[in-house]
Amino acid sequence: MKAAAFTFIIIVLLLPGKAFSQEKLTLEQAIRIGLEQNYDIRIAGTQDDIDANNVTLGNAGFLPTVNGRVTRDFSNNNTRNQFESEEPRIVDNLRSNTTNASVLLNWTVFDGGRMFIEYNRLKALEQSGKLLTKAVVENSVADISDAYYEVVRQSNKIKALEEAIAISESRMQIAQAQYEVGVSAKVEILRAQVDYNADRSELLRQQETLQNAKINLNQLLGRDPVINFSVADSIVVDRQLNYQPANTSLLATNPNLQRLQLLRDIALYDLRAARALRLPVIGVSGSYGYNNSLQDPVIYGNIAGTNESRRLGFNYGLALSLPIFNGFEINRQVQNSKILMESNTLEYQQEQLRLHSELARAYSRYNNRLELLTLEEVNRKLADENAEIALERYKLGLLTAIELREAQRNQLVASNRLIDIRYEAKAAETALKLLTSSLLQETL
């Protein structure tokens, strides 16, 4: 009872105000919260919105541009006109003002097909952004899964320590009883008390490690780091994953590889657009305008008056441009586009090799951890049995305190090794499923 009470006090001290309000958090709930609140996912989603907004006919160059323009100009001048055999004509403060208003239309009706190429390129960029977001989501889910099971791991280590503390407490009680009946020295009580305090000190450190693990998970979930919660009691490892099906589905499902494929397509669009620069461009233009000009005063012979002119009407035209020579710039752009396509192809092949290598390493690590898990499960049972026997023998006086302490520590070490290997096996499983993009579907 003392060990349980001590553990409860530790929780209260570490989590003030939270000890009585723990929520039960499952992995599925954690992932759903993360999908809604994780900042990496939300930032990637905003970029998706930008990419979707960019896919328009206007951005690709299909639609005309229409602009309105209004100007008003004023002038005030002194003029002197000298004609042969006539007196000079001098006008001071000759004022004029001009008003122009127009609506201008420009429309490229043919640009060598570049507008169609650009529209397809924008759609490919949008799809590429979605694949990037998918990769961010899957990586975030993997991080949340690992962080969740890290909390489970540290919680299980606390339980293992509490079991060790229970043995230490029993040992103190036995040593006290033996001392009272005169079959043991006081030094045995003191030694038992020292070991008991050492176990409690280790529990305090483990409580801090658990709290840090919870803070890390809350950070990934995009919520207040001081929110307290409890998690599942155990880690269940899928022991049925096979290498060949994962290797077969790798190329078809991995978003990073799919995105590199799209980047090759985008490079091909750039090449086509560069080649289209050699073709003519045809455009139409038109305007509807109003012009009004007023001068005052104006002298006509011997008559002084006001001159006013006004125009209102349409203008329209057709323009054709054909590149003849521009310093071989088109050739340079075509060559660069070809080089970029080759570079993207190499990146695609490199990513293929990297993913196959990563899958092979992940599967090897997964198999190794499964074998270790089986071994450590057996070791844990043996250590538990040994600790129980040692405690009973110590009660009967057939075992020394040092031997009991060794059996107790062996049990704790075996428990921690099993907990660590189970976590590592689960992490290896998560890595395999992340590579084949099956993690998100299976966790929700």
Summary of the structure (lengths in Angstrom):
residues: 444
radius of gyration: 40.8
end to end distance: 40.0
largest distance: 150.8
contacts: 1290
relative contact order: 0.13
helix: 64%
strand: 18%
